[in-house]
Amino acid sequence: MLAMGFRSPVRRSTLADANEGRDWRIWADLAALFIKRARKLYCNDSFGVDLDNTVYALDATTIDLCLTLFPWAPFRSTKAAVKLHTLLDLRGNIPTFIHISDGKVHDVNVLDMLAIEAGAFYIMDRGYLDFSRLFTLHQAGAFFVTRAKRNMNAHRLYSAPTD
C-alpha cells in the first residue's frame, strides 16, 4: 500500500463511501472478466465423467433476511428474503451466471435469462420443470437432465436404440 501512495490502511467505511457513488455495473464487468479467465484455466480438467461437452448445474437458494432491516424484500408475513440463482460450470466449479432476485420468484423463471450454449448439458432439480422452457433449451441444441415431479402424467411414445 505504501508503494501506491497510501500512508495508512484504508478504512472500510471510507471504501464503502467511495463505492456508494460508483456504478455497480463496473463490478459486474470485473466479475465477468475474472470468470472468463478462470474458465479458461479449468476448461480441460476432468470432473469424473468421460464427456467433452460443458456440463452445468443450475440451482437456487433462498437467503432469509430480517423483515425490519430489509422491508424492500418481503417474502412471508414475518420474513424477508432474496433468492440467489447460480449456474455452475462443473469443470472447475466456476459460476458462470449469478442472479439475485426477490425471494418470491420461482426458480424456473431464471431459464428465460440464461444464454444457452449449444451442446452443453444442464442439470437441474424438479423446480425447473417447465416443458415450454425446456423445449427452448432443446431448440438451442442443448441437453437437460431434471427429475420428474410426482404428479407428472407422462407416457413413453418410443424408445431410441442405445449404444
C-alpha positions as CSV (number, residue, x, y, z in Angstrom):
1,M,0.0,0.0,0.0
2,L,2.9,2.4,0.7
3,A,4.2,1.9,-2.8
4,M,0.8,3.0,-4.1
5,G,0.9,6.2,-2.1
6,F,-1.2,5.2,0.9
7,R,0.3,6.3,4.2
8,S,-2.1,4.3,6.3
9,P,-4.6,1.5,5.8
10,V,-7.9,2.4,4.0
11,R,-10.8,2.2,6.4
12,R,-13.7,0.1,5.5
13,S,-16.2,3.0,5.8
14,T,-14.1,5.2,3.5
15,L,-14.1,2.4,0.9
16,A,-17.8,1.9,1.3
17,D,-18.5,5.6,0.9
18,A,-16.3,5.7,-2.2
19,N,-18.1,2.7,-3.7
20,E,-21.5,4.1,-2.9
21,G,-21.0,6.7,-5.7
22,R,-19.7,4.1,-8.2
23,D,-21.9,2.4,-10.8
24,W,-22.4,-1.2,-9.7
25,R,-22.0,-2.4,-13.3
26,I,-18.2,-1.9,-13.1
27,W,-18.1,-4.7,-10.5
28,A,-20.3,-7.0,-12.7
29,D,-18.0,-6.4,-15.6
30,L,-15.0,-7.2,-13.4
31,A,-16.6,-10.4,-12.2
32,A,-17.4,-11.4,-15.7
33,L,-13.8,-10.9,-16.7
34,F,-12.5,-13.0,-13.8
35,I,-15.0,-15.8,-14.6
36,K,-13.9,-15.8,-18.2
37,R,-10.2,-16.1,-17.2
38,A,-10.9,-18.8,-14.6
39,R,-12.9,-20.9,-17.0
40,K,-10.0,-20.9,-19.5
41,L,-7.8,-22.3,-16.7
42,Y,-10.0,-25.2,-15.9
43,C,-11.6,-26.0,-19.3
44,N,-9.6,-29.2,-19.8
45,D,-9.9,-30.5,-16.2
46,S,-11.7,-33.8,-15.7
47,F,-14.6,-33.9,-13.4
48,G,-15.1,-37.7,-13.2
49,V,-17.3,-38.1,-16.3
50,D,-15.9,-39.0,-19.7
51,L,-17.7,-36.2,-21.6
52,D,-16.2,-33.4,-23.7
53,N,-19.3,-31.2,-23.5
54,T,-19.7,-28.5,-21.0
55,V,-21.9,-29.6,-18.0
56,Y,-23.7,-27.0,-15.9
57,A,-25.6,-27.4,-12.6
58,L,-28.4,-24.9,-12.1
59,D,-29.9,-24.2,-8.7
60,A,-31.2,-21.5,-6.5
61,T,-31.1,-20.9,-2.7
62,T,-33.3,-18.6,-0.6
63,I,-31.5,-16.3,1.7
64,D,-33.6,-15.3,4.7
65,L,-33.4,-11.7,5.9
66,C,-34.8,-9.7,8.7
67,L,-38.0,-8.0,7.6
68,T,-37.4,-5.0,9.8
69,L,-34.0,-4.4,8.3
70,F,-34.9,-5.3,4.7
71,P,-38.5,-4.1,4.2
72,W,-37.9,-4.0,0.4
73,A,-37.6,-7.8,0.2
74,P,-40.9,-9.2,1.7
75,F,-41.1,-13.0,1.5
76,R,-43.7,-14.0,4.1
77,S,-45.7,-12.0,6.6
78,T,-42.9,-12.1,9.1
79,K,-39.8,-12.8,6.9
80,A,-37.8,-11.1,4.1
81,A,-35.7,-13.0,1.6
82,V,-33.8,-12.8,-1.6
83,K,-33.1,-15.7,-3.9
84,L,-29.6,-16.5,-5.4
85,H,-29.8,-18.3,-8.7
86,T,-26.5,-19.9,-9.8
87,L,-25.4,-21.7,-13.0
88,L,-22.2,-23.6,-12.1
89,D,-19.7,-25.0,-14.7
90,L,-18.9,-28.3,-13.2
91,R,-15.5,-28.4,-14.8
92,G,-13.7,-26.2,-12.2
93,N,-16.8,-25.4,-10.2
94,I,-16.9,-21.9,-11.5
95,P,-20.2,-19.9,-11.5
96,T,-20.9,-18.6,-15.0
97,F,-24.3,-17.0,-14.2
98,I,-25.5,-15.5,-10.9
99,H,-28.7,-13.6,-10.5
100,I,-30.2,-12.2,-7.3
101,S,-34.0,-11.9,-7.3
102,D,-36.9,-11.3,-5.0
103,G,-37.4,-14.3,-2.7
104,K,-40.8,-15.0,-4.2
105,V,-39.5,-15.5,-7.7
106,H,-39.9,-19.2,-8.8
107,D,-36.7,-21.0,-9.8
108,V,-37.9,-21.8,-13.3
109,N,-38.1,-18.1,-14.3
110,V,-34.3,-17.9,-14.5
111,L,-34.3,-20.2,-17.5
112,D,-35.5,-17.2,-19.5
113,M,-32.4,-15.3,-18.6
114,L,-29.8,-17.9,-19.5
115,A,-27.6,-17.6,-22.6
116,I,-28.0,-21.2,-23.7
117,E,-24.8,-22.9,-25.0
118,A,-25.4,-25.4,-27.8
119,G,-24.1,-28.9,-27.0
120,A,-23.9,-28.2,-23.2
121,F,-25.7,-30.3,-20.6
122,Y,-27.8,-28.5,-18.0
123,I,-28.6,-30.4,-14.8
124,M,-31.3,-29.1,-12.5
125,D,-33.8,-30.1,-9.9
126,R,-37.6,-30.5,-10.4
127,G,-38.2,-26.9,-9.6
128,Y,-37.1,-26.1,-13.2
129,L,-39.6,-28.5,-14.8
130,D,-41.5,-26.4,-17.4
131,F,-41.9,-28.1,-20.7
132,S,-42.0,-24.9,-22.8
133,R,-38.9,-23.6,-21.3
134,L,-37.1,-26.9,-21.6
135,F,-38.1,-27.1,-25.2
136,T,-36.3,-23.8,-25.7
137,L,-33.1,-25.5,-24.4
138,H,-33.7,-28.3,-26.9
139,Q,-34.2,-25.9,-29.8
140,A,-30.9,-24.2,-28.9
141,G,-29.1,-27.5,-29.3
142,A,-28.5,-28.0,-25.5
143,F,-29.4,-31.1,-23.4
144,F,-31.0,-31.1,-20.0
145,V,-31.4,-33.6,-17.1
146,T,-34.1,-33.0,-14.5
147,R,-36.2,-35.0,-12.2
148,A,-39.9,-35.5,-12.8
149,K,-42.5,-34.2,-10.4
150,R,-44.5,-36.9,-8.6
151,N,-47.8,-35.8,-10.1
152,M,-46.5,-35.7,-13.7
153,N,-48.6,-37.7,-16.1
154,A,-46.3,-38.9,-18.9
155,H,-46.2,-41.8,-21.2
156,R,-43.3,-43.0,-23.4
157,L,-44.1,-42.8,-27.1
158,Y,-41.0,-44.6,-28.3
159,S,-37.5,-45.7,-27.2
160,A,-34.4,-44.9,-29.1
161,P,-31.7,-47.5,-29.6
162,T,-28.7,-47.3,-27.2
163,D,-25.0,-47.9,-27.8
